[in-house]
Amino acid sequence: MESDKTFNQGVKGYVKPGFEHVLSKYEELFAQGHDKRSQLVVYVGSEKVIDLYGGVSRDNVTNFYSNGKTVGAIVLATLHDKGLF
């Protein structure tokens, strides 16, 4: 496991090289006050590439309810908008 670092806006965690743009956006959301307590973990395949948190400890559990339909609708709308569906 990578060691945690402290970034801008009190954001902590780690980001693999190549995913720094996600860190920048995450920090931006905190700076603008849109996000005060959150966690973000992203896997590519079985590799964890992003593990960020702010306003909470690493051990906090954040509820993530059934969002599959919402994500699916966004994906389909994006594909349709680009003329791919």
C-alpha positions in Angstrom: 0.0 0.0 0.0 1.2 3.5 -0.9 1.8 5.9 2.0 -0.6 8.7 2.4 0.4 12.3 1.6 -1.3 15.5 2.5 -2.3 17.7 -0.5 -3.9 21.1 -0.8 -7.2 21.8 1.0 -6.5 19.1 3.6 -7.0 16.3 1.1 -5.0 13.2 2.0 -4.3 9.8 0.3 -2.4 8.9 -2.8 -2.6 9.0 -6.5 -0.7 6.9 -9.0 1.2 8.8 -11.7 -1.0 9.6 -14.6 -4.1 10.3 -12.4 -3.0 13.7 -11.0 -5.8 15.5 -12.9 -8.3 13.7 -10.7 -6.5 15.0 -7.6 -6.6 18.5 -9.0 -10.4 18.3 -9.5 -10.9 16.8 -6.1 -8.9 19.6 -4.5 -10.8 22.2 -6.5 -14.1 20.9 -5.2 -12.9 21.3 -1.6 -11.5 24.8 -2.3 -14.9 25.9 -3.8 -16.8 24.5 -0.8 -18.7 22.0 -2.9 -17.2 19.1 -0.9 -16.4 19.0 2.8 -16.4 15.3 3.7 -15.8 12.6 1.1 -13.7 9.7 0.0 -12.8 8.6 -3.5 -11.2 5.3 -4.4 -10.7 4.2 -8.0 -9.5 0.9 -9.3 -8.3 0.1 -12.8 -8.7 -3.6 -13.1 -7.5 -4.9 -9.8 -5.1 -2.1 -9.2 -6.0 0.8 -6.8 -4.9 4.0 -8.6 -6.6 6.6 -6.5 -7.3 6.7 -2.8 -8.3 10.2 -1.6 -10.2 11.5 1.4 -10.9 14.8 3.0 -12.8 15.9 6.0 -13.0 12.3 7.2 -10.5 9.7 8.4 -9.4 6.9 6.2 -11.4 4.5 8.4 -14.7 6.2 7.9 -17.3 4.2 5.9 -19.2 6.3 3.4 -22.6 5.0 2.2 -22.9 4.5 -1.6 -26.5 3.6 -2.4 -27.8 2.1 -5.6 -26.5 4.4 -8.2 -26.2 2.0 -11.1 -29.2 3.3 -13.0 -28.0 6.9 -12.6 -24.5 6.1 -13.9 -26.0 4.0 -16.7 -28.3 6.9 -17.8 -25.3 9.3 -17.8 -23.2 6.9 -19.9 -26.1 6.4 -22.4 -26.8 10.1 -22.6 -23.1 10.8 -23.2 -22.9 8.2 -25.9 -26.0 9.5 -27.6 -24.7 13.1 -27.4 -21.5 12.0 -29.2 -23.5 10.1 -31.8 -22.3 6.7 -30.7 -25.6 5.4 -29.7 
